[in-house]
Amino acid sequence: MNDESLNIEDLLGNDSFISWVLQNKDALWWEEFIRSNPDKREVVEKASKIVLELRQAEQEVIPVIDEQKLWQRIESSAENREEPVSPRPVRKRFITFLAAACVAVVAAFAIFQAMHADQKRVTYKELLTHAKVENQLLEKENRGAAPMEVRLEDGTVITLGKNSRLSYPTRFQKHKREVFLSGEAFFDVTKDPARPFLVYANETVTKVLGTSFEIRAFENSQAVTVHVRTGRVSVYKQSRIQMDDPETTGLLLLPNQKGTFNRDSETLVKNLVQEPLPIAPITDAKKFRFDEVPVTEVFAEIEKIYGVQILCDHELLAQCIISTTVRNESLYDNLDVICRTIGGTYKEIDAQIVIDSKGCF
């Protein structure tokens, strides 16, 4: 970016600037830019105002733009500028500013609409259009009520849900395995560290080496969700404007965690799944029975069973001696029993369990 000649049009065409104004991304960079270029503060503020006004206009239901008010606001902005002097130069500057303002508004509106409307969502058809440049793809579509099993050449098994489609190559590339999903599917991916497995679904990419997980990504739905059953996956937003490494801005998901991408706000958050289950089923021969042990030992074992981190005050709870059995049930069912025993409660924070208890005396 040329700081010397920077103007409003430059900022309105800058993706990082718009992301900063709307989502506070790259905030440190832009704050440092303003500190280093105080003479550009006014330009930045005006461009920011245009972006925010366009976002507000996009969210409101306005059938027709009130052109008269728009011109009045532009004229008012021009007249309020504290610039001298004689009538003829002032009029000339006003006309120049007016023309520039019109160009800026039109350009901003076009850019804003392009970025935050048509380009906001990525369709299954669009994904396939780009993918077929490199590979010839096969497609499976499940139009029935029962799940459909699809087995890939590397041994990966995909269970395709109702009204869902999956496209994949007959043979994967040497350095990666790519498939494309519209709808919902459960993936049991064959391990192959040399070839990461990538699932493209709407605006998200799910990357794994070998694990099992579920994705829900219907074309008309507001959100994309990824539920991890075993192993670990990374989920990140794909963009038409390719970043150096978009995976660094995503989420790392572990067993019993889910990532949810909101397609409207373009945010990605991590939580526990609705019913966290043991990573490996607990059989009768492998029941976890605890007799007269500190509750902290029970929590440590539960962490291993469910793959979910449990945070508590170990020093305080070391005096809580309990007897219990961890059963093949939801994590929350087992925590309910234990917390009633020690007179405590629990809550989920950032896909972790936090225990609140005053201890046992």
C-alpha positions in Angstrom: 0.0 0.0 0.0 1.4 3.4 -1.0 1.0 5.5 2.1 1.7 8.8 0.4 -1.1 8.6 -2.2 -3.6 6.6 0.0 -7.2 7.7 -0.5 -10.7 6.6 0.3 -11.0 4.5 -2.8 -7.8 2.6 -1.9 -9.2 1.7 1.5 -12.6 0.7 0.2 -10.9 -1.8 -2.1 -8.6 -3.2 0.6 -9.9 -6.5 2.1 -7.9 -6.2 5.3 -9.2 -2.7 5.9 -12.8 -3.8 5.6 -12.2 -6.8 7.8 -10.7 -4.5 10.4 -13.7 -2.1 10.4 -16.3 -4.9 10.4 -14.7 -7.6 12.4 -11.7 -6.0 14.2 -9.3 -8.3 12.3 -5.7 -7.1 11.9 -6.4 -4.4 14.5 -2.8 -4.1 15.7 -1.6 -3.5 12.1 -4.1 -0.8 11.4 -3.7 0.9 14.8 0.1 1.1 14.1 -0.6 2.4 10.6 -2.6 5.3 12.0 0.0 6.1 14.6 2.7 6.1 12.0 0.6 8.1 9.5 -1.3 10.7 11.5 -2.0 12.7 8.4 -4.1 9.7 7.1 -6.3 9.5 10.1 -9.1 11.6 8.5 -9.1 9.5 5.3 -9.3 6.3 7.4 -12.2 7.6 9.5 -14.1 8.7 6.4 -13.6 5.3 4.7 -14.6 3.5 8.0 -17.8 5.5 8.1 -18.7 4.5 4.6 -18.1 0.8 5.2 -20.2 0.9 8.4 -23.0 2.8 6.7 -23.1 0.3 3.8 -23.2 -2.6 6.3 -26.1 -0.9 8.1 -27.9 -0.3 4.8 -27.4 -3.9 3.7 -29.0 -5.1 6.9 -32.0 -2.9 6.6 -34.9 -3.5 4.2 -34.8 -0.4 2.1 -36.6 -0.8 -1.3 -35.2 2.4 -2.9 -32.2 4.6 -2.1 -33.3 8.1 -1.1 -31.1 9.9 -3.6 -32.1 13.4 -2.3 -30.9 12.6 1.2 -27.8 11.0 -0.1 -26.9 14.2 -2.1 -27.7 16.4 0.9 -25.4 14.4 3.1 -22.6 14.6 0.6 -23.1 18.3 0.1 -23.2 18.8 3.9 -20.0 16.9 4.3 -18.3 19.1 1.7 -19.6 22.4 3.1 -18.4 21.4 6.6 -14.8 21.1 5.5 -12.8 24.0 6.9 -11.2 25.0 3.6 -10.8 28.6 2.4 -11.5 30.8 0.3 -12.7 32.7 -2.8 -16.1 31.6 -4.3 -14.8 30.2 -7.6 -12.1 27.9 -6.2 -14.4 26.8 -3.4 -17.1 25.8 -6.0 -14.5 24.1 -8.1 -13.2 22.1 -5.0 -16.8 21.3 -4.1 -17.5 19.9 -7.5 -14.3 17.9 -7.4 -15.1 16.5 -3.9 -18.7 15.8 -4.9 -17.5 13.8 -7.9 -14.9 11.9 -5.8 -17.6 11.2 -3.1 -19.9 9.8 -5.7 -17.2 7.5 -7.1 -16.3 6.4 -3.6 -19.9 5.6 -2.7 -20.5 3.7 -5.9 -17.2 1.9 -5.6 -17.8 1.0 -2.0 -21.2 -0.2 -2.6 -20.0 -2.4 -5.5 -17.1 -3.8 -3.5 -19.1 -4.3 -0.4 -21.9 -6.1 -2.2 -19.4 -8.3 -4.0 -17.5 -9.2 -0.9 -20.4 -9.6 1.5 -23.2 -10.9 -0.7 -22.3 -12.9 -3.8 -18.8 -13.8 -2.5 -19.9 -14.4 1.1 -21.1 -18.0 0.4 -19.4 -20.7 -1.5 -21.6 -23.2 -3.2 -21.1 -26.9 -3.9 -21.4 -26.3 -7.6 -18.6 -23.7 -7.4 -16.3 -26.0 -5.5 -16.7 -28.7 -8.1 -16.1 -26.2 -10.9 -12.7 -25.4 -9.5 -11.9 -29.0 -8.5 -12.6 -30.5 -12.0 -9.7 -28.5 -13.4 -7.4 -31.0 -11.7 -9.4 -34.1 -11.3 -12.3 -36.0 -12.9 -14.8 -36.5 -10.1 -17.4 -39.1 -9.3 -20.6 -38.1 -7.5 -22.8 -40.0 -5.1 -26.2 -38.6 -4.1 -28.4 -40.1 -1.4 -32.0 -39.5 -2.3 -33.4 -42.2 0.0 -34.2 -42.2 3.7 -31.5 -44.7 4.7 -27.8 -43.8 5.1 -25.6 -44.5 2.0 -22.2 -46.0 2.4 -19.4 -44.8 0.1 -16.0 -46.5 0.1 -13.1 -44.6 -1.4 -10.0 -46.1 -3.0 -7.8 -45.5 0.1 -10.2 -47.5 2.3 -11.9 -44.4 3.8 -15.6 -45.1 4.5 -18.1 -42.2 4.2 -21.7 -42.6 5.4 -23.8 -40.2 3.4 -27.0 -38.8 5.0 -30.3 -38.1 3.4 -30.5 -35.4 0.7 -26.7 -35.2 0.6 -24.1 -35.3 -2.2 -20.4 -36.3 -2.2 -17.9 -35.8 -5.0 -14.5 -37.5 -5.1 -11.8 -38.6 -7.5 -11.5 -42.3 -8.6 -7.9 -42.1 -7.4 -6.4 -39.5 -5.0 -3.4 -37.3 -5.8 0.0 -38.3 -4.4 0.2 -35.5 -1.8 -3.4 -35.0 -0.7 -6.9 -36.5 -0.7 -9.8 -34.2 -1.4 -13.6 -34.7 -1.4 -16.5 -32.3 -1.7 -19.7 -32.4 0.4 -23.1 -30.9 0.3 -25.3 -32.1 3.2 -24.3 -34.3 6.0 -21.9 -37.3 6.3 -19.9 -39.3 8.8 -16.3 -39.9 7.8 -14.1 -42.8 8.9 -10.8 -41.8 7.4 -7.9 -44.2 6.7 -4.7 -43.0 8.2 -2.1 -41.7 5.8 0.2 -39.1 7.3 1.8 -38.4 3.8 -1.6 -37.5 2.3 -3.9 -35.3 4.5 -7.6 -35.8 3.9 -9.5 -32.6 3.0 -13.2 -32.1 3.1 -14.6 -29.0 1.3 -18.1 -28.1 2.5 -19.5 -24.6 1.8 -17.0 -22.1 3.1 -15.1 -24.5 5.3 -12.2 -26.9 4.9 -11.8 -29.9 7.4 -8.3 -31.3 7.4 -7.4 -34.7 8.9 -4.7 -37.4 8.7 -6.9 -40.3 9.9 -9.9 -40.1 12.3 -13.7 -40.2 12.5 -16.0 -37.2 12.4 -19.3 -35.9 11.2 -20.0 -32.8 9.0 -23.3 -31.0 8.4 -23.1 -28.5 5.6 -26.4 -28.1 3.7 -26.3 -25.4 1.0 -29.2 -23.4 2.4 -28.3 -23.8 6.1 -27.0 -20.9 8.2 -24.2 -22.9 9.8 -21.6 -25.6 9.1 -20.8 -28.0 12.0 -18.0 -30.5 12.4 -18.3 -33.1 15.2 -15.2 -35.1 16.1 -15.6 -38.7 17.3 -11.9 -39.9 17.4 -8.6 -38.4 16.6 -8.2 -34.7 15.8 -9.1 -32.4 12.9 -8.5 -28.8 12.0 -11.4 -26.7 10.6 -10.8 -23.4 8.8 -12.6 -20.9 6.5 -11.6 -21.0 2.9 -11.5 -17.8 1.0 -11.5 -16.7 -2.6 -8.6 -14.4 -1.6 -6.1 -17.1 -0.6 -4.1 -16.4 2.5 -0.6 -17.7 3.1 -1.9 -20.4 5.4 -5.6 -20.1 6.2 -5.4 -23.1 8.6 -3.6 -20.9 11.2 -6.8 -18.9 11.6 -9.0 -22.0 12.2 -9.8 -24.4 15.1 -8.1 -27.6 16.2 -10.9 -30.0 17.3 -10.4 -33.0 19.6 -12.8 -35.9 20.4 -16.2 -34.8 21.7 -15.6 -31.3 20.4 -17.5 -29.6 17.6 -16.7 -26.5 15.5 -19.5 -24.3 14.2 -19.0 -21.9 11.3 -21.7 -19.2 11.1 -22.1 -18.4 7.4 -23.6 -14.9 8.0 -21.2 -13.6 10.6 -18.3 -15.7 9.2 -17.3 -16.7 12.7 -15.9 -20.1 13.8 -16.4 -21.3 17.4 -15.6 -24.4 19.4 -17.8 -26.2 21.9 -18.4 -29.7 23.3 -20.9 -31.9 21.4 -24.4 -32.2 22.9 -23.8 -35.6 24.4 -20.0 -36.4 24.9 -19.5 -40.2 24.9 -16.5 -42.4 25.8 -13.9 -42.4 23.1 -13.9 -46.2 23.4 -17.1 -47.9 24.7 -16.9 -49.0 28.3 -17.8 -52.7 28.5 -18.9 -54.8 31.5 -15.4 -56.2 31.7 -13.9 -52.7 31.6 -16.1 -50.8 34.1 -14.4 -48.1 35.9 -15.1 -48.6 39.6 -13.5 -46.3 42.2 -13.5 -47.1 45.9 -12.6 -44.5 48.5 -10.4 -42.4 46.2 -9.9 -38.6 45.9 -12.4 -37.2 43.4 -9.4 -35.6 41.5 -8.3 -39.2 40.5 -11.8 -39.8 39.2 -11.7 -36.6 37.1 -8.3 -37.5 35.7 -9.6 -40.9 34.5 -12.7 -39.3 33.0 -10.5 -36.9 31.1 -8.9 -40.0 29.4 -12.2 -41.8 28.8 -13.9 -38.8 27.1 -10.9 -36.9 25.8 -12.3 -33.8 27.5 -10.2 -31.6 29.8 -11.6 -31.1 33.3 -10.4 -28.0 35.3 -10.7 -28.0 39.1 -9.0 -26.8 42.2 -6.9 -30.0 42.9 -5.7 -28.8 46.3 -9.2 -28.1 47.5 -10.8 -31.3 46.1 -8.0 -33.6 47.2 -9.9 -34.0 50.5 -13.1 -35.2 48.7 -13.0 -39.0 49.0 -15.7 -40.8 47.0 -16.8 -44.2 45.7 -18.4 -44.3 42.3 -18.6 -46.1 38.9 -18.0 -44.4 35.6 -20.6 -45.9 33.2 -20.9 -46.1 29.4 -23.1 -43.0 29.4 -22.8 -39.3 28.4 -20.1 -37.3 30.1 -22.7 -35.1 31.7 -24.6 -38.0 33.3 -21.4 -39.1 35.0 -20.6 -35.6 36.1 -24.1 -35.1 37.5 -23.6 -38.0 39.9 -20.1 -37.0 41.0 -21.0 -33.3 41.5 -24.0 -34.2 43.6 -21.7 -36.4 45.8 -19.2 -33.6 46.4 -21.8 -30.8 46.5 -20.4 -29.1 43.4 -21.5 -27.9 40.0 -19.9 -27.9 36.5 -20.1 -25.8 33.4 -18.6 -25.8 29.9 -16.1 -23.1 28.9 -14.2 -23.2 25.6 -14.9 -26.9 25.1 -13.6 -27.7 28.6 -15.3 -28.7 31.9 -14.8 -26.4 34.9 -15.8 -27.8 38.3 -17.0 -25.4 41.0 -17.0 -26.8 44.5 -16.2 -25.5 48.0 -14.5 -28.8 48.8 -15.3 -31.5 51.4 -14.7 -31.1 55.1 
